[in-house]
Amino acid sequence: MKSYETLSRNVRRIRQKGNSLPSVPVTLADFILPEEYMVTLEGQQFLLHDNEDPFRRTMIFATKENISFLAHCDEWYMDGTFDICPPLFSQLYTIHGRRNNLHFPLVYVLASKKDYFTYEGLFNQLKVADKRLQQKKIMIDFEKAAHKAAEDVFEGVEVSGCFFHFCQCLYRKIQECGLKKTYIEDATFAMNMRCITALAFVPVHNVVNNFEKLKKLKFFSKKLKGKSDVDFGVQKLLLYMESTWIGKQGRKSYKPGMFQLKMWNVYQLTLDLFPRTNNIVEAWHNTCTS
């Protein structure tokens, strides 16, 4: 009688022969999507566009019904994930539409790059698919390439950054400035750090002025004059806030930060009862990986 190992090998060989699995592609040019994956289980066309670019490959998946539904959504929420991305691609980027307070995953994109031209190509292809697509509200993370592409393709669009990602950026900077231990162990210190985050809830036209007032408070004014490691860390953090988020008011003019105030400010979103985050997209991504 044959050994268990021999029988196992025979079973695997027969299975492989029956499945006729294609070889794993080595380059993007080798990546050929089988026809059965271009359609849904109901036979609808699912592959919306494949640019077949061997250096910047982008494959967009969505049905005509999905695109039509997307055109009638109040807002779009976009985010990328890397955890469930196949080899050779950098991310799975998804676009979710919000309608009647419900969120729907509607567009799925496999992209080998995360640059401006990738996002510009994606948004333009969506407009080609349905000329009614002229979105007015989009929420994304703080990725400059996607932000600029959305503004260039969708004229007059209001692009908002996710408040959760904003908080993440600040906390990462707190860690980079060597303030993590103090933030965790000192409740007063942590509360003052959260005052910086709270600027997102101040009316846009008052943000710069309130930031200047914040720096004059006893806690921050003392840190700005101090010479301890924590003091230097806070000074570095405030400079980061100016250059990245707040901007700086000079004697004659205002110099904006890397991100416009209106992109990360959630004052109006809160008043209008709109979501302040695109966590629903991340939750969907997490469900796919679990």
NUDREN-197491 format. One record per residue: x, y, z of N, C-alpha, C in turn. Coordinates in steps of 0.2 Angstrom, whole numbers, padded with zeros to 4 digits, always signed. Atoms other than C-alpha are relative to their C-alpha. Example, Ala and Ser with C-alpha at 12.3 -4.5 7.8 and 13.67 -1.06 7.14 Angstrom:
BEGIN
+0004-0006+0000+0062-0022+0039+0004+0006+0000 -0004-0006-0001+0068-0005+0036-0004+0005+0003 
END
This chain:
BEGIN
+0004-0006+0000+0000+0000+0000+0004+0006+0000 -0004-0006+0000+0006+0017-0004+0000+0004+0006 +0000-0004-0006+0012+0029+0009-0004+0006+0000 +0004-0005-0001+0002+0043+0016+0003+0006-0004 -0003-0006+0004+0015+0056+0008-0001-0001-0007 +0000+0001+0007+0014+0048-0009-0007+0001-0002 +0007-0001+0002-0005+0048-0009-0002+0008+0000 +0001-0007+0000-0005+0066-0004+0003+0004-0006 -0003-0003+0006+0007+0071-0018-0005-0002-0006 +0005+0001+0005-0005+0062-0030-0006+0004-0001 +0006-0004-0001-0020+0071-0024+0001+0007-0002 -0002-0007+0002-0011+0088-0026+0001+0001-0007 -0002+0000+0007-0005+0084-0043-0007+0000-0004 +0007+0000+0004-0023+0079-0049-0004+0006+0001 +0003-0007-0001-0030+0095-0041+0003+0005-0004 -0004-0005+0003-0017+0106-0049-0002-0001-0008 +0001+0001+0007-0020+0098-0066-0007+0002-0002 +0007-0002+0002-0039+0100-0065-0001+0007+0001 +0001-0007-0001-0038+0118-0059+0003+0004-0006 -0004-0004+0005-0026+0123-0073+0001+0007+0002 -0001-0007-0003-0021+0138-0062+0006+0003-0005 -0005-0003+0004-0011+0151-0072+0006+0002+0004 -0007-0001-0003+0007+0155-0068-0001+0007+0003 +0000-0006-0003+0010+0169-0056+0004+0005-0004 -0004-0005+0004+0015+0185-0066+0005+0003+0003 -0006-0002-0002+0032+0192-0064+0000+0008+0000 +0001-0007+0001+0028+0210-0071-0007+0002-0001 +0007-0003+0002+0013+0221-0074-0002-0002-0007 +0002+0002+0007+0014+0217-0092-0002-0007-0001 +0002+0007+0000+0012+0199-0088-0006-0001+0003 +0006+0001-0004-0003+0202-0078-0006+0000-0005 +0006+0000+0005-0018+0196-0089-0006-0003+0004 +0006+0001-0004-0035+0196-0080-0004-0005-0004 +0004+0005+0004-0045+0180-0085-0007+0003-0001 +0006-0003+0002-0061+0184-0093-0006-0001+0005 +0006+0001-0005-0072+0176-0079+0000+0005+0005 -0001-0005-0005-0065+0189-0068-0002+0007-0002 +0002-0006+0003-0071+0203-0079-0007+0001+0001 +0007-0001+0000-0089+0200-0076-0002-0002+0007 +0003+0002-0007-0100+0198-0060-0003-0007-0001 +0003+0007+0000-0108+0181-0055-0007+0000-0004 +0006-0001+0004-0124+0188-0064+0002+0001-0008 -0002-0001+0007-0114+0190-0080+0001+0008-0002 -0001-0007+0001-0113+0209-0079+0007+0002-0001 -0006-0002+0001-0098+0218-0085+0003+0004+0006 -0003-0003-0006-0087+0222-0070+0006+0004-0001 -0006-0003+0002-0070+0227-0077-0002+0007-0004 +0002-0007+0003-0074+0246-0081+0006+0002-0004 -0005-0002+0004-0057+0250-0087+0007-0003+0002 -0007+0003-0002-0039+0243-0088+0005+0004-0005 -0004-0004+0004-0026+0255-0094+0006-0004-0003 -0005+0004+0002-0014+0241-0097+0007+0003-0001 -0007-0003-0001+0001+0252-0093+0005-0004+0004 -0005+0005-0003+0016+0241-0089+0004+0004+0006 -0004-0004-0006+0023+0255-0077-0005+0003+0005 +0005-0003-0004+0007+0263-0070-0006-0004-0001 +0006+0004+0002-0006+0249-0071-0006+0002+0005 +0006-0002-0004-0023+0254-0065-0006-0004-0003 +0005+0004+0002-0038+0242-0066-0006+0002+0004 +0006-0002-0004-0056+0249-0061-0005-0005-0001 +0006+0004+0000-0070+0238-0057-0006+0003+0003 +0006-0002-0002-0088+0243-0056-0005-0001-0005 +0005+0001+0005-0104+0239-0064-0003+0007-0003 +0004-0006+0002-0115+0252-0074-0004+0002+0005 +0004-0002-0006-0127+0251-0060+0003+0004+0006 -0004-0003-0005-0114+0255-0048+0002+0008-0001 -0002-0006+0002-0108+0270-0057-0006+0005+0000 +0006-0004+0000-0126+0276-0060-0002+0002+0007 +0002-0002-0007-0129+0275-0041+0005+0005+0003 -0005-0005-0003-0113+0284-0037-0001+0007-0002 +0002-0007+0003-0119+0299-0048-0005+0003+0004 +0005-0003-0004-0133+0301-0036+0001+0000+0007 -0002+0000-0007-0124+0300-0020+0001+0007+0003 -0001-0007-0003-0123+0315-0008+0008+0001+0000 -0008-0001-0001-0104+0312-0004+0003-0007-0002 -0005+0006+0001-0090+0300-0009+0005+0000+0006 -0005+0001-0005-0078+0292+0004+0005-0005-0004 -0005+0003+0004-0062+0286-0003+0006-0002+0005 -0006+0002-0004-0047+0276+0005+0003-0006-0004 -0004+0006+0003-0034+0263+0000+0002-0004+0006 -0002+0005-0005-0029+0247+0009+0006-0004-0004 -0005+0004+0003-0013+0237+0006+0000-0007+0002 +0000+0007-0003-0017+0222+0016-0003-0006-0004 +0003+0005+0004-0028+0213+0003+0002+0002-0007 -0002-0001+0007-0018+0219-0012+0004-0005-0003 -0004+0006+0003-0011+0206-0024+0007+0003-0002 -0007-0002+0002+0007+0206-0029+0000+0004-0006 -0001-0004+0005+0013+0219-0041-0004+0007+0000 +0004-0006-0001+0000+0232-0035+0001+0003+0007 -0001-0004-0006+0002+0245-0022-0006+0001+0005 +0006+0000-0004-0016+0246-0016-0006-0002-0003 +0007+0001+0002-0034+0242-0017-0003+0006+0002 +0004-0007-0001-0043+0259-0018-0007-0001-0001 +0007+0001+0001-0061+0259-0015-0004+0007+0001 +0004-0006-0001-0074+0273-0017-0007-0002+0002 +0006+0002-0003-0090+0272-0007-0004+0006+0000 +0005-0006+0000-0106+0283-0009-0004+0000+0006 +0005+0000-0005-0117+0289+0004-0007+0003-0003 +0006-0002+0002-0135+0290+0001-0006-0002+0005 +0005+0001-0005-0150+0292+0013+0003-0003+0007 -0004+0002-0006-0137+0290+0027+0003-0007+0000 -0003+0007+0000-0131+0273+0021+0006+0001-0005 -0006+0000+0004-0114+0269+0014+0000-0006-0005 -0001+0006+0005-0111+0258-0002+0006+0000-0003 -0006+0001+0004-0095+0251-0009-0002-0001-0007 +0002+0000+0007-0096+0255-0027+0005-0001-0005 -0006+0001+0005-0079+0256-0036+0006-0003+0004 -0006+0004-0003-0064+0245-0033+0006+0001-0005 -0006-0002+0004-0047+0250-0040+0006-0004+0002 -0007+0003-0001-0031+0240-0041+0005+0005-0004 -0005-0005+0002-0017+0252-0043+0007-0002+0002 -0007+0002-0001+0002+0249-0045+0004+0007+0003 -0003-0007-0002+0006+0268-0041-0005+0003+0005 +0004-0005-0005-0001+0281-0028+0001+0007-0002 -0002-0006+0002+0004+0296-0038-0006+0004-0003 +0005-0005+0002-0006+0311-0045-0003-0003-0007 +0002+0003+0007-0007+0303-0063-0005-0006+0001 +0004+0006-0001-0015+0287-0056-0007+0002+0002 +0007-0003-0002-0029+0297-0047-0003+0004-0005 +0003-0004+0005-0032+0309-0061-0003-0005-0005 +0003+0005+0005-0034+0294-0073-0006-0003+0002 +0006+0004-0003-0046+0285-0061-0006+0005+0000 +0006-0005+0000-0057+0301-0059-0002+0001-0007 +0002-0002+0007-0057+0305-0078-0004-0006-0003 +0003+0006+0003-0062+0287-0082-0007-0001+0003 +0007+0000-0003-0077+0288-0070-0004+0005-0003 +0004-0005+0004-0082+0304-0079-0002-0003-0007 +0002+0002+0006-0081+0295-0095-0005-0006+0000 +0006+0006+0000-0092+0280-0089-0007+0003+0001 +0006-0004-0002-0105+0293-0083+0001+0007+0000 -0001-0007+0001-0106+0311-0089-0003+0004+0006 +0003-0004-0005-0117+0315-0074+0004+0000+0006 -0005+0000-0006-0102+0312-0062+0003+0007+0001 -0003-0006-0001-0098+0329-0056-0001+0002+0008 +0001+0000-0007-0096+0327-0037+0002+0006+0003 -0001-0006-0003-0097+0341-0025+0003-0001+0007 -0003+0001-0006-0092+0333-0009+0004-0007+0000 -0005+0006+0000-0077+0320-0007+0004+0000+0007 -0004+0001-0006-0069+0314+0009+0006-0005-0001 -0005+0005+0001-0052+0306+0008+0005+0001+0006 -0005-0001-0005-0036+0304+0019+0004+0006-0002 -0004-0006+0002-0022+0317+0018+0005-0002-0005 -0005+0002+0006-0014+0311+0002-0001+0006-0005 +0000-0006+0004-0009+0327-0008-0002-0002-0007 +0002+0002+0007-0010+0317-0025-0007-0001-0001 +0008+0002+0001-0028+0311-0023-0004+0007+0001 +0003-0006-0001-0033+0328-0016+0000+0005-0006 -0001-0004+0006-0026+0338-0031-0003-0003-0006 +0003+0003+0006-0032+0326-0044-0008+0001+0001 +0007-0001+0000-0050+0327-0037-0002+0007-0001 +0002-0007+0001-0050+0346-0037+0001+0002-0007 -0001-0002+0007-0043+0346-0055-0005-0003-0004 +0004+0004+0004-0055+0333-0062-0008+0002+0001 +0007-0002-0002-0071+0338-0052+0000+0007+0002 +0000-0008-0001-0073+0357-0054-0005+0002+0006 +0004-0002-0006-0079+0365-0038-0001-0004+0005 +0001+0005-0005-0078+0350-0028+0003+0002+0007 -0003-0001-0007-0076+0351-0009+0003-0006+0003 -0003+0006-0002-0063+0339-0003+0002+0001+0007 -0002+0000-0008-0062+0336+0016+0004-0006+0002 -0005+0005-0003-0049+0326+0025-0004-0003+0006 +0003+0004-0005-0054+0313+0037+0003+0002+0007 -0002-0002-0006-0054+0319+0055+0004-0005+0004 -0004+0005-0004-0048+0302+0062+0007+0000-0003 -0007+0000+0003-0033+0303+0050+0004+0006+0002 -0003-0006-0003-0030+0321+0056+0003-0002+0007 -0002+0001-0007-0029+0315+0074+0006-0005+0000 -0005+0005+0000-0018+0300+0069+0007+0004-0002 -0006-0003+0002-0006+0312+0060+0003+0004+0006 -0002-0004-0006-0005+0323+0076+0004-0005+0005 -0003+0005-0005-0002+0308+0087+0007-0003-0002 -0007+0003+0003+0012+0301+0076+0005+0006+0001 -0005-0005-0001+0020+0318+0077+0002+0001+0007 -0002+0000-0007+0019+0318+0096+0005-0005+0002 -0005+0005-0001+0028+0302+0096+0007+0002-0003 -0006-0001+0003+0041+0308+0084+0004+0006+0004 -0003-0005-0004+0044+0323+0095+0002-0002+0007 -0002+0003-0007+0048+0312+0110-0005+0001+0005 +0005-0002-0005+0032+0316+0119-0005-0005+0002 +0005+0005-0001+0023+0300+0119+0000-0002+0008 +0000+0002-0007+0028+0295+0137-0003+0005+0005 +0003-0005-0004+0023+0312+0144-0007+0001-0001 +0007+0000+0002+0007+0312+0134-0004-0006+0004 +0004+0005-0003+0002+0295+0142+0000+0001+0007 +0000+0000-0008+0007+0298+0160-0002+0007+0003 +0002-0007-0003+0003+0317+0162-0007+0002-0003 +0007-0001+0002-0016+0320+0161+0000+0008-0002 +0000-0007+0002-0013+0339+0160+0003+0002-0006 -0003-0001+0007-0001+0338+0146-0004-0002-0005 +0004+0003+0006-0012+0327+0136-0006+0004-0001 +0006-0005+0001-0027+0339+0139+0002+0006-0005 -0002-0006+0004-0017+0353+0132+0002-0002-0007 -0002+0002+0007-0011+0343+0117-0007-0001-0004 +0007+0001+0004-0030+0339+0113-0003+0007-0001 +0002-0007+0002-0033+0358+0113+0002+0001-0007 -0002-0001+0007-0023+0358+0097-0004-0004-0005 +0005+0004+0004-0034+0344+0090-0007+0003-0001 +0006-0003+0000-0049+0354+0095-0001+0006-0005 +0000-0006+0004-0044+0368+0083-0004-0002-0007 +0004+0002+0006-0053+0357+0069-0007+0002+0001 +0007-0002-0001-0070+0362+0077-0001+0007+0001 +0001-0007+0000-0067+0380+0077-0001+0003-0007 +0001-0002+0007-0074+0390+0062+0006+0002-0004 -0006-0001+0004-0062+0391+0048+0004+0007+0001 -0003-0007+0000-0059+0410+0048+0002+0002+0007 -0003-0001-0007-0055+0409+0067+0006-0005+0002 -0005+0005-0002-0042+0395+0067+0006+0003+0001 -0007-0003-0001-0026+0405+0064+0000+0004+0007 +0000-0005-0005-0031+0418+0077-0001-0004+0007 +0001+0004-0006-0036+0404+0090+0006-0004+0001 -0006+0003-0001-0020+0395+0087+0005+0005+0003 -0005-0005-0003-0010+0411+0091-0002+0001+0008 +0002-0001-0007-0021+0413+0107+0002-0006+0004 -0002+0006-0003-0017+0395+0111+0007+0000+0003 -0007-0001-0002+0002+0398+0111+0001+0005+0005 -0001-0005-0005+0000+0412+0123-0003-0002+0007 +0002+0003-0006-0009+0401+0136+0006-0002+0004 -0006+0001-0005+0002+0398+0152+0004-0006-0002 -0003+0006+0002+0005+0380+0147+0005+0000-0006 -0004+0000+0007+0012+0383+0129+0005+0006+0001 -0005-0005+0000+0020+0400+0133+0006-0002+0004 -0006+0003-0004+0031+0391+0146+0004-0005-0004 -0004+0005+0005+0035+0377+0134+0004+0003-0005 -0004-0003+0005+0040+0389+0121+0006+0004+0002 -0006-0003-0003+0053+0397+0133+0004-0005+0003 -0004+0005-0004+0059+0381+0141+0005-0003-0004 -0005+0003+0003+0074+0371+0137+0001-0007+0002 +0000+0007-0002+0070+0354+0143-0002-0004-0007 +0001+0004+0006+0068+0339+0131-0008+0001-0002 +0007+0000+0001+0049+0340+0133-0002+0007-0003 +0001-0007+0002+0049+0359+0130+0002+0000-0008 -0002+0000+0007+0059+0357+0114-0005-0005-0005 +0005+0004+0003+0047+0343+0109-0006+0004-0002 +0006-0004+0001+0032+0354+0111+0001+0006-0005 -0002-0005+0005+0041+0368+0101+0000-0003-0007 +0000+0003+0006+0044+0356+0087-0007-0002-0003 +0007+0001+0002+0026+0351+0087-0004+0006-0002 +0003-0006+0002+0020+0368+0086+0002+0003-0007 -0002-0002+0007+0031+0372+0071-0003-0004-0005 +0003+0005+0004+0024+0356+0063-0007+0002-0002 +0007-0003+0001+0007+0363+0066-0001+0006-0005 +0000-0006+0005+0011+0379+0057+0001-0002-0007 -0003+0001+0007+0020+0372+0042-0005-0005-0003 +0004+0005+0003+0008+0358+0039-0008+0001+0000 +0008-0001+0000-0010+0363+0045-0002+0007+0001 +0003-0006-0002-0012+0380+0052+0002+0006-0005 -0002-0005+0004-0001+0391+0041+0003+0006+0005 -0003-0006-0004+0007+0408+0047-0002+0006-0002 +0002-0007+0002+0000+0425+0048+0006+0005+0001 -0005-0005-0001+0013+0438+0044-0002+0007+0001 +0002-0006-0001+0013+0456+0045-0005+0003-0005 +0004-0002+0006+0006+0459+0028-0005-0006-0003 +0003+0005+0003+0000+0442+0022+0000-0007+0004 +0000+0007-0003-0005+0424+0027+0003-0005-0004 -0003+0005+0003+0005+0410+0022-0003-0007+0002 +0003+0006-0002-0005+0394+0021+0005-0006+0002 -0004+0006-0002+0001+0377+0028+0000-0005-0006 +0000+0005+0005+0003+0361+0017-0007-0001-0002 +0007+0002+0001-0015+0357+0019-0005+0007+0001 +0005-0006-0001-0029+0371+0017-0004-0001+0006 +0004+0000-0006-0038+0375+0033-0007-0004-0001 +0007+0003+0001-0055+0370+0025+0000-0007-0001 -0001+0007+0001-0048+0353+0021-0001-0005+0006 +0000+0004-0006-0046+0347+0039-0004+0003+0005 +0005-0003-0005-0058+0358+0048-0007-0003-0001 +0006+0004+0000-0074+0349+0053-0006+0004+0003 +0005-0004-0003-0084+0364+0060-0007-0001-0004 +0006+0000+0004-0096+0365+0046-0003-0007-0001 +0002+0007+0000-0097+0346+0044-0004-0002+0006 +0003+0002-0006-0102+0344+0062-0007+0004+0000 +0006-0004+0000-0116+0358+0060-0005-0003-0005 +0005+0003+0006-0123+0349+0044-0001-0007+0002 +0001+0007-0002-0123+0332+0053+0003-0004-0005 -0003+0005+0004-0111+0325+0040+0005-0004+0004 -0005+0004-0004-0099+0311+0045+0007+0004-0001 -0006-0003+0000-0082+0318+0050+0006-0004-0002 -0005+0004+0001-0072+0303+0046-0002-0005-0006 +0001+0006+0005-0071+0289+0032+0001-0006+0003 -0002+0006-0004-0069+0276+0045-0005-0006-0003 +0005+0005+0002-0084+0267+0037+0004-0004-0006 -0004+0003+0005-0072+0263+0022+0005-0004+0003 -0005+0004-0004-0058+0257+0034-0003-0006+0003 +0004+0006-0003-0071+0246+0043-0001-0005-0006 +0002+0005+0005-0076+0238+0026+0007-0003-0002 -0007+0003+0001-0057+0235+0022+0002-0005+0005 -0001+0005-0006-0055+0227+0039-0004-0006-0001 +0005+0005+0000-0070+0216+0036+0003-0005-0006 -0002+0004+0006-0062+0210+0019+0007-0004+0002 -0007+0004-0002-0045+0205+0028-0002-0005+0006 +0002+0004-0006-0054+0196+0043-0003-0007-0003 
END
